[in-house]
Amino acid sequence: MDDYLVGVLSNIGVVSFVALSAYLLLLTGAISFGQQAFFAIGAYAAGVATALWGWPLAAALALGAAVSAAAAAAVGLPTLRLHGLYFAVATLAFAEMVRLLFELARYQVEIDGELVGPNGADGFRGIRYIFEHDLGPLQFLALIYGLLAAVLIGFMLMERSRLGVALRMVGEDEVLASLNGIAVARLKILAAGLAGALAGLGGGLYAHLTTYVEPRMFDVMLGVHSLAYGLIGGLGTAFGPLVGVLIDIGLLESIRPLAGYRMIVFGGLVALLLIARPRGLLDEAAVHWLQRAWRPRRRP
């Protein structure tokens, strides 16, 4: 497989985690512009674990997901009563605070005569785990999509469970969900923690894919895009955000004449779809129609 194609597919897979993170919050009616913060926390935590502490990759990715989940739950507690624009601004403010903190953070260790670790605005270099352990691009690509497949299976199981129904009920009407016996506050904190874990896992994979991260990579545009992927692809299924990622990175980035106008085209596409299909391409009605179309017909 061509190296460029492997790189694009890897990028699509990694970004899908943060897209699914924003999608999970959208199910509860929460619009977050701050999922890039947990993506960054996971990237730095997993990078430090392998590059500085010598941890295996699996443990490092688990650490990144756990730390991001804890941070997301901690943010969810004080923002429980915020809705709509107020919640969106609060998450954006938190994300910018995290980015600025990483610009100040310095934690370096000398390894083989070279300083390795986060160095403020200069970034975090030397995350060489995949090279030191002879993990080729195709192998790492398989790891990314293996984890992504596991996450999608988890979403599919959740959609068929009481938890999935409860999440969508909270997203439709919190008061009605509460009257039906759903612990809305606990459910929203759980969703925030799970969303943070997804973003953190993607961040850990991203750090090891690029071998270098810096605070500027986790700016507000990453948060806007992660939110837009679900709005474009659709909120009827977890495959919706993946469709959004494929349209942006897979399609728009691959069309060379649009390279300089990608942001304009992407923004225009989001605006048009929000008018024509407010719940995205794969909204609940589209998913229901597809399920009926694929369901085998019973013989009389």
N, C-alpha and C positions, 0 to 999 in steps of 0.2 A: 504494500500500500504506500502511496506517495506520502512523503514526510509532511507536506503542507496539509494534505487531507487529514492525516492523523492529528496534526495540531489543531485544525478547525474542529474536528469531532471531539477532541479532548476538551477544548474550550466550551463547546456546546454542552457537554456532559457536566462540567464543573459548574457552569452558570445555571444549569437546570436546578441545582440544589438550592440556590438562593431564590430562584423563581418559585420553587415549590414552598419555600419558607414564607414568602409574601402571600402566596395563594392560600396557605393554611390559615393565616390571619384574616384574609378576605372572607373566608367561609364564616367567620364569626362576626363579620361586619366591620372589622378594624382595618383601616387604611394606614399602612406603615411605610414611611419613607426612610426608615432607619435600619433595614435588614443588613445593609452593608457593614454596619458596626459589628454584628455577630460574625459575619463573614471574615472581617479583619481579625477579630479576637481568635477565631479558630485557626486562621492562617498563622498568626504569630505564636500561639500556644503550641500548635503542632510542629512548627518550624524549630522553636526552642527545644522541644522535647527530643527531636531527632538530632539536630545539629549540635546542640550544647550538652545535652544530657545522655545522648547515646541510646535513646529508647528505640524499640522497634516501631515500624510504621503504624501497625495496627493500634498499638497503645497510644501513640502520638495522636492519631486521628480521633480515637476515643476521648482523649484528654481535651482536644480542641472542641469536640461536640459537647462535652460535659461542661466545660467552662463557659461556653457560649450559651448553653441552656440555662445555667445558673444566672448569668448576667441578664438574659432575656426575662426570666421569671422575676428577678429583682426589679427590672424596669416595669414589668407588668403590674406589680403591686401598687405603686403610687399612681399609676395611670388608669386604674380600673374605672374610675368615674368619668374619664374623658372620652368623648365621642367625636366622630367626624374630623373636622379640620383641627380641633384642639389636640386630638390624639396624634394626628399626622405631624403636626408641628412639634409636639413633644418628642416623638421618635426621631425626627430630623435633628432636633437640638442635641439629643443624646448621641446620635451618630457623629455629628460634628465634634462633640466633646471627646469622643473616643478617638477620632482621627487626630485631633490636636494633642491628645495625651501620647499617642504613638509617635508624634513628631518630637516630643520631649523625652520619650523613654530611651534609655541606654542601658543595655545589659550585654556585655561582651566578655567572651572567654578566649584565651589564647589557645589555639589548636594547631599543632604542627607549625608553630612560629607565625601564625596568622590570627588576627582578632576576628572572631566570628560572633554574630549576634546582632540584635536590634541596635541601630545607631542613629536614633532620632530621625530627622528628615532625610538623612542619607540612605535610609532603608536597611533592610535585613538581607545580607548576602550570605552565600555559602550553604544553602539548604541543599546539600548534595546527596541525600539518602539514595535516590534512585540510581545515581551513577556509582556510588560506592558499593551498592549491592547488585550491580549489573541488572537493573530492572529496565528493560527496553521500552521504547515508546508504545509499542503494541501491547506489551504486558501491562503497562500503566493504564492504557486506554481500556483494556479489559477489566482492570480493577475499578476504574471510574464507573463503567457501565454496569458492572456487577453490583456495585453498591447502589447505583441509581435504580436498577431493576428491583432490588430488595426494598427500596423506599417506595417504589410504585406499587409493589405487591402489598406493602403495609397500608398504603392509601386505599387500595381497592378493598382490602379487608375492613378497614375502618369505615368506608362508605356504606358497607353492608351491615354495620354494627349499630348499636344504640348510641355509641359515641359520635359517629358520623351524623346521625339524625339530630342529636342534641346540638352539635356544632352549627348545623344549618338552621336549626330553630332559633338559636341565639342570634345568628346573623340576620334572620328575618325580623324577629321581635323579641328583645330581651325580657320585656315585661310578661309577655305571653309564655315565654319559655320558663320564667320563674314561677308563674302560676301553675305550670304543668309539673312542678317539682324538680326542675333542673337547677342545680347549684351553679348559677351563672358565673359568679366570681371565681370559683375554683376552676370551672371549665375554661375561662378566658386565660387564667394563669397557666393552666396545663397547655393550652394551645400556644401561648407565648413561649413557654419553655421548649416545646417540641419544635416550633418554628426556629428558635434560636439554635437548637441542636442541629437541624438540617443545614442552616446557614454556616454554622461552625464546621460541620463535616465537609461542606463544599470548600470552605476557606482553607482547611488543612490540605485537601487535595490540590487546590490551586497553588499553595505555597510550594509544594513539592513538584508540581508540574512546571512552574516558572523558575524555580530555584532562587527567586529573588522577589521580595515584596517591599513596598514602601507606602507610607500613609496616603499619598496622592492617588493610589490605585483604588482607594475605598471612599471616593467622594460621593456627593449627592446624586450624580448621574447613575451610578450603579444602583442606588436605591430606587430611583425613578424607573429605570429599566426593569428591575426585578418586579416592581409592581405592575408595570405596563404589560409584561409578558402574560400574566394571568388575565388581564383585561382584554388583551387581543385574542389569546388562545381560547379563553372561555373558562367559566367558573362551574361548569357542570361536571367536570371530571379532572383528575390530577394530570391527565394528558394534555389539558388545555395550556398550562404554562409552558410545556415542552414545545407545543406548536408555536407559541409566541417566540421562544428562543430560536427555533428553527427558522422562522420568518426573518428575524433580525440578524442573527449571526450566520445562519446557514444560507439564506437567500440574498439578503441585501448586501452582506459583506462579500459574497462571491461574485456579484455583478459589478465588474470593474467600472463601467460608465457611471455607476451610482456611488462609487467610493467616496467622492468628495461631498455628496449630498445625502449620505446615509441618515444622518440625524434629522434632516428636513423630511425625508421620505418616511422615516419611522414615526416622527411626530404627527405627520399628516395622516398616516395610517391609523394611529391610535385615535385621533380626533374623529375620523370618518366612522370607525367601528363603534366608538362610544355613542354616536348618533344612530347608526343603523342597527347595531346589535349591542345594547348596553351590557349584556352579560357575556360578550365575546362570541367567537365562532362556535366553540363547543359549549354552548349554554345547556341548561337543563332540558329544554325542549329538543335540541339537536341530539343530545345523548340518548334521550328516550326514544326518538325516532330511529337512531342507529341500532339501539338494542332490539327494537321491534323488527327491524329489517333483517338483522342477523339471527334472530331467534328462529329455530326451525319450526315450520308450520306443522301443526298436528293434522294427521289424516282423519278424515271423517269415519 
